Amino acid sequence: MSVVEHWLVLPFDLDVAYVHARLESELVAHGQRIGFCDLIIAATAIVNQCEVITHNMREFQRVPGLTVRSIDW
């Protein structure tokens, strides 16, 4: 059994794609663009009502509607 089998993998589905597109549009309009992969993570978290735990607070705090927590390890 691999470690990955213990993880819940959330899909990049149509709902996530729509949220991703909306967020990209909002962030670009406000000059707050973040990395493409970070935006996929953010959109996936929003759709699935999850928080993002990260060392990269500067990027993720720009995303409206996203709950972000700093990791302390």
Biopython code that builds the backbone (N, CA, C, O; Angstrom):
import numpy as np
from Bio.PDB.StructureBuilder import StructureBuilder

atoms = [
    (1, "MET", "N", (0.846, -1.172, 0.000)),
    (1, "MET", "CA", (0.000, 0.000, 0.000)),
    (1, "MET", "C", (0.897, 1.243, 0.000)),
    (1, "MET", "O", (1.857, 1.316, 0.767)),
    (2, "SER", "N", (0.588, 2.211, -0.853)),
    (2, "SER", "CA", (1.392, 3.429, -0.941)),
    (2, "SER", "C", (0.800, 4.530, -0.057)),
    (2, "SER", "O", (-0.352, 4.460, 0.372)),
    (3, "VAL", "N", (1.609, 5.524, 0.195)),
    (3, "VAL", "CA", (1.179, 6.658, 1.004)),
    (3, "VAL", "C", (0.004, 7.377, 0.340)),
    (3, "VAL", "O", (-0.910, 7.834, 1.025)),
    (4, "VAL", "N", (0.025, 7.478, -0.978)),
    (4, "VAL", "CA", (-1.019, 8.189, -1.712)),
    (4, "VAL", "C", (-2.399, 7.569, -1.490)),
    (4, "VAL", "O", (-3.404, 8.277, -1.558)),
    (5, "GLU", "N", (-2.464, 6.295, -1.231)),
    (5, "GLU", "CA", (-3.746, 5.638, -1.010)),
    (5, "GLU", "C", (-4.451, 6.156, 0.235)),
    (5, "GLU", "O", (-5.649, 5.930, 0.399)),
    (6, "HIS", "N", (-3.739, 6.841, 1.106)),
    (6, "HIS", "CA", (-4.316, 7.391, 2.333)),
    (6, "HIS", "C", (-4.797, 8.829, 2.160)),
    (6, "HIS", "O", (-5.369, 9.404, 3.086)),
    (7, "TRP", "N", (-4.574, 9.406, 1.001)),
    (7, "TRP", "CA", (-4.943, 10.798, 0.746)),
    (7, "TRP", "C", (-6.267, 10.879, 0.004)),
    (7, "TRP", "O", (-6.592, 10.013, -0.809)),
    (8, "LEU", "N", (-7.011, 11.909, 0.287)),
    (8, "LEU", "CA", (-8.206, 12.219, -0.484)),
    (8, "LEU", "C", (-7.772, 13.124, -1.637)),
    (8, "LEU", "O", (-7.251, 14.216, -1.410)),
    (9, "VAL", "N", (-7.982, 12.677, -2.854)),
    (9, "VAL", "CA", (-7.608, 13.460, -4.026)),
    (9, "VAL", "C", (-8.861, 14.131, -4.565)),
    (9, "VAL", "O", (-9.823, 13.464, -4.948)),
    (10, "LEU", "N", (-8.836, 15.461, -4.591)),
    (10, "LEU", "CA", (-9.986, 16.227, -5.050)),
    (10, "LEU", "C", (-9.829, 16.518, -6.540)),
    (10, "LEU", "O", (-8.745, 16.901, -6.981)),
    (11, "PRO", "N", (-10.887, 16.344, -7.316)),
    (11, "PRO", "CA", (-10.773, 16.499, -8.772)),
    (11, "PRO", "C", (-10.778, 17.958, -9.215)),
    (11, "PRO", "O", (-11.344, 18.825, -8.549)),
    (12, "PHE", "N", (-10.142, 18.204, -10.343)),
    (12, "PHE", "CA", (-10.303, 19.481, -11.045)),
    (12, "PHE", "C", (-11.459, 19.267, -12.016)),
    (12, "PHE", "O", (-11.269, 18.865, -13.164)),
    (13, "ASP", "N", (-12.656, 19.548, -11.523)),
    (13, "ASP", "CA", (-13.848, 19.298, -12.319)),
    (13, "ASP", "C", (-14.411, 20.619, -12.858)),
    (13, "ASP", "O", (-13.780, 21.669, -12.736)),
    (14, "LEU", "N", (-15.599, 20.553, -13.453)),
    (14, "LEU", "CA", (-16.193, 21.736, -14.063)),
    (14, "LEU", "C", (-16.466, 22.832, -13.032)),
    (14, "LEU", "O", (-16.257, 24.009, -13.324)),
    (15, "ASP", "N", (-16.925, 22.470, -11.841)),
    (15, "ASP", "CA", (-17.175, 23.462, -10.792)),
    (15, "ASP", "C", (-15.881, 24.190, -10.420)),
    (15, "ASP", "O", (-15.870, 25.412, -10.276)),
    (16, "VAL", "N", (-14.808, 23.445, -10.267)),
    (16, "VAL", "CA", (-13.513, 24.045, -9.931)),
    (16, "VAL", "C", (-13.038, 24.922, -11.094)),
    (16, "VAL", "O", (-12.489, 26.000, -10.870)),
    (17, "ALA", "N", (-13.243, 24.470, -12.318)),
    (17, "ALA", "CA", (-12.827, 25.254, -13.486)),
    (17, "ALA", "C", (-13.552, 26.597, -13.534)),
    (17, "ALA", "O", (-12.938, 27.621, -13.837)),
    (18, "TYR", "N", (-14.838, 26.601, -13.241)),
    (18, "TYR", "CA", (-15.593, 27.858, -13.226)),
    (18, "TYR", "C", (-15.084, 28.803, -12.144)),
    (18, "TYR", "O", (-14.908, 29.995, -12.397)),
    (19, "VAL", "N", (-14.848, 28.287, -10.951)),
    (19, "VAL", "CA", (-14.333, 29.119, -9.863)),
    (19, "VAL", "C", (-12.934, 29.623, -10.213)),
    (19, "VAL", "O", (-12.607, 30.782, -9.956)),
    (20, "HIS", "N", (-12.119, 28.763, -10.794)),
    (20, "HIS", "CA", (-10.772, 29.146, -11.224)),
    (20, "HIS", "C", (-10.847, 30.324, -12.198)),
    (20, "HIS", "O", (-10.115, 31.301, -12.040)),
    (21, "ALA", "N", (-11.718, 30.241, -13.196)),
    (21, "ALA", "CA", (-11.853, 31.304, -14.193)),
    (21, "ALA", "C", (-12.334, 32.604, -13.554)),
    (21, "ALA", "O", (-11.836, 33.683, -13.878)),
    (22, "ARG", "N", (-13.300, 32.499, -12.650)),
    (22, "ARG", "CA", (-13.817, 33.699, -11.972)),
    (22, "ARG", "C", (-12.735, 34.361, -11.134)),
    (22, "ARG", "O", (-12.559, 35.578, -11.177)),
    (23, "LEU", "N", (-12.012, 33.548, -10.370)),
    (23, "LEU", "CA", (-10.949, 34.088, -9.527)),
    (23, "LEU", "C", (-9.848, 34.728, -10.364)),
    (23, "LEU", "O", (-9.364, 35.810, -10.031)),
    (24, "GLU", "N", (-9.453, 34.069, -11.441)),
    (24, "GLU", "CA", (-8.421, 34.618, -12.324)),
    (24, "GLU", "C", (-8.840, 35.990, -12.833)),
    (24, "GLU", "O", (-8.051, 36.935, -12.822)),
    (25, "SER", "N", (-10.081, 36.091, -13.276)),
    (25, "SER", "CA", (-10.601, 37.354, -13.793)),
    (25, "SER", "C", (-10.580, 38.440, -12.711)),
    (25, "SER", "O", (-10.144, 39.562, -12.969)),
    (26, "GLU", "N", (-11.046, 38.112, -11.511)),
    (26, "GLU", "CA", (-11.077, 39.084, -10.409)),
    (26, "GLU", "C", (-9.676, 39.525, -10.009)),
    (26, "GLU", "O", (-9.425, 40.715, -9.813)),
    (27, "LEU", "N", (-8.766, 38.566, -9.890)),
    (27, "LEU", "CA", (-7.411, 38.895, -9.452)),
    (27, "LEU", "C", (-6.671, 39.740, -10.498)),
    (27, "LEU", "O", (-5.969, 40.687, -10.145)),
    (28, "VAL", "N", (-6.825, 39.405, -11.764)),
    (28, "VAL", "CA", (-6.186, 40.180, -12.830)),
    (28, "VAL", "C", (-6.745, 41.601, -12.856)),
    (28, "VAL", "O", (-5.993, 42.563, -13.010)),
    (29, "ALA", "N", (-8.055, 41.732, -12.706)),
    (29, "ALA", "CA", (-8.693, 43.050, -12.723)),
    (29, "ALA", "C", (-8.181, 43.953, -11.607)),
    (29, "ALA", "O", (-8.171, 45.176, -11.742)),
    (30, "HIS", "N", (-7.757, 43.340, -10.502)),
    (30, "HIS", "CA", (-7.256, 44.114, -9.355)),
    (30, "HIS", "C", (-5.725, 44.113, -9.266)),
    (30, "HIS", "O", (-5.162, 44.551, -8.263)),
    (31, "GLY", "N", (-5.058, 43.626, -10.306)),
    (31, "GLY", "CA", (-3.605, 43.593, -10.311)),
    (31, "GLY", "C", (-3.013, 42.690, -9.247)),
    (31, "GLY", "O", (-1.919, 42.949, -8.746)),
    (32, "GLN", "N", (-3.740, 41.616, -8.893)),
    (32, "GLN", "CA", (-3.334, 40.719, -7.818)),
    (32, "GLN", "C", (-3.115, 39.289, -8.293)),
    (32, "GLN", "O", (-3.270, 38.353, -7.509)),
    (33, "ARG", "N", (-2.767, 39.104, -9.527)),
    (33, "ARG", "CA", (-2.605, 37.762, -10.105)),
    (33, "ARG", "C", (-1.675, 36.891, -9.260)),
    (33, "ARG", "O", (-0.684, 37.375, -8.714)),
    (34, "ILE", "N", (-2.008, 35.591, -9.159)),
    (34, "ILE", "CA", (-1.148, 34.624, -8.477)),
    (34, "ILE", "C", (-0.798, 33.512, -9.459)),
    (34, "ILE", "O", (-1.338, 33.471, -10.565)),
    (35, "GLY", "N", (0.085, 32.625, -9.075)),
    (35, "GLY", "CA", (0.522, 31.540, -9.946)),
    (35, "GLY", "C", (-0.615, 30.621, -10.369)),
    (35, "GLY", "O", (-1.567, 30.404, -9.618)),
    (36, "PHE", "N", (-0.505, 30.082, -11.580)),
    (36, "PHE", "CA", (-1.541, 29.227, -12.149)),
    (36, "PHE", "C", (-1.853, 28.034, -11.245)),
    (36, "PHE", "O", (-3.020, 27.753, -10.970)),
    (37, "CYS", "N", (-0.824, 27.336, -10.787)),
    (37, "CYS", "CA", (-1.045, 26.155, -9.936)),
    (37, "CYS", "C", (-1.612, 26.534, -8.574)),
    (37, "CYS", "O", (-2.451, 25.821, -8.024)),
    (38, "ASP", "N", (-1.147, 27.669, -8.026)),
    (38, "ASP", "CA", (-1.708, 28.137, -6.758)),
    (38, "ASP", "C", (-3.201, 28.448, -6.914)),
    (38, "ASP", "O", (-3.992, 28.198, -6.005)),
    (39, "LEU", "N", (-3.571, 28.989, -8.064)),
    (39, "LEU", "CA", (-4.979, 29.300, -8.293)),
    (39, "LEU", "C", (-5.817, 28.027, -8.441)),
    (39, "LEU", "O", (-6.978, 28.010, -8.034)),
    (40, "ILE", "N", (-5.258, 26.978, -9.008)),
    (40, "ILE", "CA", (-5.961, 25.689, -9.063)),
    (40, "ILE", "C", (-6.185, 25.164, -7.644)),
    (40, "ILE", "O", (-7.274, 24.689, -7.323)),
    (41, "ILE", "N", (-5.176, 25.247, -6.808)),
    (41, "ILE", "CA", (-5.296, 24.814, -5.412)),
    (41, "ILE", "C", (-6.371, 25.635, -4.709)),
    (41, "ILE", "O", (-7.221, 25.079, -4.013)),
    (42, "ALA", "N", (-6.339, 26.948, -4.886)),
    (42, "ALA", "CA", (-7.311, 27.826, -4.235)),
    (42, "ALA", "C", (-8.739, 27.524, -4.697)),
    (42, "ALA", "O", (-9.647, 27.423, -3.872)),
    (43, "ALA", "N", (-8.937, 27.383, -5.987)),
    (43, "ALA", "CA", (-10.275, 27.106, -6.523)),
    (43, "ALA", "C", (-10.785, 25.755, -6.025)),
    (43, "ALA", "O", (-11.957, 25.625, -5.669)),
    (44, "THR", "N", (-9.926, 24.769, -5.999)),
    (44, "THR", "CA", (-10.309, 23.443, -5.507)),
    (44, "THR", "C", (-10.703, 23.514, -4.031)),
    (44, "THR", "O", (-11.684, 22.893, -3.620)),
    (45, "ALA", "N", (-9.955, 24.255, -3.248)),
    (45, "ALA", "CA", (-10.268, 24.401, -1.819)),
    (45, "ALA", "C", (-11.603, 25.114, -1.620)),
    (45, "ALA", "O", (-12.405, 24.702, -0.782)),
    (46, "ILE", "N", (-11.845, 26.170, -2.376)),
    (46, "ILE", "CA", (-13.107, 26.910, -2.239)),
    (46, "ILE", "C", (-14.292, 26.023, -2.578)),
    (46, "ILE", "O", (-15.260, 25.966, -1.819)),
    (47, "VAL", "N", (-14.230, 25.335, -3.703)),
    (47, "VAL", "CA", (-15.349, 24.477, -4.123)),
    (47, "VAL", "C", (-15.617, 23.377, -3.103)),
    (47, "VAL", "O", (-16.771, 23.029, -2.853)),
    (48, "ASN", "N", (-14.563, 22.831, -2.516)),
    (48, "ASN", "CA", (-14.710, 21.717, -1.574)),
    (48, "ASN", "C", (-14.761, 22.161, -0.113)),
    (48, "ASN", "O", (-14.703, 21.333, 0.797)),
    (49, "GLN", "N", (-14.869, 23.472, 0.104)),
    (49, "GLN", "CA", (-14.984, 24.062, 1.436)),
    (49, "GLN", "C", (-13.850, 23.605, 2.359)),
    (49, "GLN", "O", (-14.077, 23.186, 3.494)),
    (50, "CYS", "N", (-12.636, 23.699, 1.840)),
    (50, "CYS", "CA", (-11.429, 23.343, 2.592)),
    (50, "CYS", "C", (-10.602, 24.604, 2.816)),
    (50, "CYS", "O", (-10.766, 25.603, 2.115)),
    (51, "GLU", "N", (-9.723, 24.543, 3.791)),
    (51, "GLU", "CA", (-8.774, 25.632, 3.960)),
    (51, "GLU", "C", (-7.442, 25.219, 3.351)),
    (51, "GLU", "O", (-7.153, 24.033, 3.191)),
    (52, "VAL", "N", (-6.642, 26.218, 3.019)),
    (52, "VAL", "CA", (-5.305, 25.973, 2.505)),
    (52, "VAL", "C", (-4.318, 26.268, 3.625)),
    (52, "VAL", "O", (-4.338, 27.347, 4.217)),
    (53, "ILE", "N", (-3.466, 25.308, 3.905)),
    (53, "ILE", "CA", (-2.418, 25.469, 4.899)),
    (53, "ILE", "C", (-1.114, 25.574, 4.130)),
    (53, "ILE", "O", (-0.772, 24.678, 3.358)),
    (54, "THR", "N", (-0.371, 26.680, 4.338)),
    (54, "THR", "CA", (0.756, 26.970, 3.452)),
    (54, "THR", "C", (1.816, 27.835, 4.131)),
    (54, "THR", "O", (1.561, 28.486, 5.144)),
    (55, "HIS", "N", (2.996, 27.821, 3.552)),
    (55, "HIS", "CA", (4.032, 28.789, 3.894)),
    (55, "HIS", "C", (3.900, 30.022, 2.992)),
    (55, "HIS", "O", (4.508, 31.058, 3.260)),
    (56, "ASN", "N", (3.116, 29.907, 1.941)),
    (56, "ASN", "CA", (2.980, 30.950, 0.925)),
    (56, "ASN", "C", (1.753, 31.824, 1.185)),
    (56, "ASN", "O", (0.860, 31.915, 0.342)),
    (57, "MET", "N", (1.714, 32.452, 2.327)),
    (57, "MET", "CA", (0.564, 33.280, 2.696)),
    (57, "MET", "C", (0.392, 34.455, 1.736)),
    (57, "MET", "O", (-0.734, 34.837, 1.416)),
    (58, "ARG", "N", (1.500, 35.026, 1.277)),
    (58, "ARG", "CA", (1.448, 36.213, 0.415)),
    (58, "ARG", "C", (0.590, 35.977, -0.835)),
    (58, "ARG", "O", (-0.191, 36.847, -1.218)),
    (59, "GLU", "N", (0.727, 34.834, -1.456)),
    (59, "GLU", "CA", (-0.060, 34.528, -2.659)),
    (59, "GLU", "C", (-1.513, 34.214, -2.305)),
    (59, "GLU", "O", (-2.440, 34.811, -2.853)),
    (60, "PHE", "N", (-1.696, 33.277, -1.390)),
    (60, "PHE", "CA", (-3.042, 32.766, -1.133)),
    (60, "PHE", "C", (-3.953, 33.777, -0.441)),
    (60, "PHE", "O", (-5.172, 33.705, -0.596)),
    (61, "GLN", "N", (-3.390, 34.715, 0.319)),
    (61, "GLN", "CA", (-4.228, 35.721, 0.974)),
    (61, "GLN", "C", (-4.895, 36.664, -0.018)),
    (61, "GLN", "O", (-5.840, 37.366, 0.341)),
    (62, "ARG", "N", (-4.431, 36.690, -1.228)),
    (62, "ARG", "CA", (-5.034, 37.541, -2.267)),
    (62, "ARG", "C", (-6.361, 36.981, -2.780)),
    (62, "ARG", "O", (-7.134, 37.708, -3.403)),
    (63, "VAL", "N", (-6.630, 35.716, -2.531)),
    (63, "VAL", "CA", (-7.783, 35.041, -3.133)),
    (63, "VAL", "C", (-9.032, 35.290, -2.288)),
    (63, "VAL", "O", (-9.100, 34.862, -1.135)),
    (64, "PRO", "N", (-10.026, 35.985, -2.864)),
    (64, "PRO", "CA", (-11.257, 36.246, -2.114)),
    (64, "PRO", "C", (-12.042, 34.956, -1.853)),
    (64, "PRO", "O", (-12.203, 34.120, -2.743)),
    (65, "GLY", "N", (-12.522, 34.814, -0.626)),
    (65, "GLY", "CA", (-13.334, 33.652, -0.269)),
    (65, "GLY", "C", (-12.553, 32.436, 0.150)),
    (65, "GLY", "O", (-13.141, 31.401, 0.461)),
    (66, "LEU", "N", (-11.224, 32.536, 0.165)),
    (66, "LEU", "CA", (-10.381, 31.399, 0.527)),
    (66, "LEU", "C", (-9.949, 31.519, 1.985)),
    (66, "LEU", "O", (-9.504, 32.579, 2.423)),
    (67, "THR", "N", (-10.083, 30.430, 2.727)),
    (67, "THR", "CA", (-9.584, 30.381, 4.097)),
    (67, "THR", "C", (-8.152, 29.855, 4.044)),
    (67, "THR", "O", (-7.895, 28.768, 3.526)),
    (68, "VAL", "N", (-7.223, 30.644, 4.590)),
    (68, "VAL", "CA", (-5.809, 30.318, 4.531)),
    (68, "VAL", "C", (-5.225, 30.335, 5.946)),
    (68, "VAL", "O", (-5.544, 31.206, 6.755)),
    (69, "ARG", "N", (-4.374, 29.365, 6.220)),
    (69, "ARG", "CA", (-3.702, 29.296, 7.517)),
    (69, "ARG", "C", (-2.224, 29.043, 7.274)),
    (69, "ARG", "O", (-1.837, 28.237, 6.428)),
    (70, "SER", "N", (-1.415, 29.753, 8.037)),
    (70, "SER", "CA", (0.038, 29.579, 7.941)),
    (70, "SER", "C", (0.459, 28.326, 8.652)),
    (70, "SER", "O", (-0.081, 27.975, 9.701)),
    (71, "ILE", "N", (1.425, 27.656, 8.079)),
    (71, "ILE", "CA", (1.966, 26.448, 8.681)),
    (71, "ILE", "C", (3.187, 26.844, 9.515)),
    (71, "ILE", "O", (3.984, 27.677, 9.084)),
    (72, "ASP", "N", (3.334, 26.273, 10.665)),
    (72, "ASP", "CA", (4.390, 26.682, 11.591)),
    (72, "ASP", "C", (5.473, 25.632, 11.793)),
    (72, "ASP", "O", (6.093, 25.609, 12.856)),
    (73, "TRP", "N", (5.729, 24.761, 10.816)),
    (73, "TRP", "CA", (6.797, 23.792, 11.002)),
    (73, "TRP", "C", (7.905, 24.008, 10.065)),
    (73, "TRP", "O", (8.890, 23.270, 10.093)),
]
sb = StructureBuilder()
sb.init_structure("model")
sb.init_model(0)
sb.init_chain("A")
sb.init_seg("    ")
for serial, (resi, resn, name, xyz) in enumerate(atoms, 1):
    if name == "N":
        sb.init_residue(resn, " ", resi, " ")
    sb.init_atom(name, np.array(xyz, "f"), 0.0, 1.0, " ", f" {name:<3s}", serial, name[0])
structure = sb.get_structure()
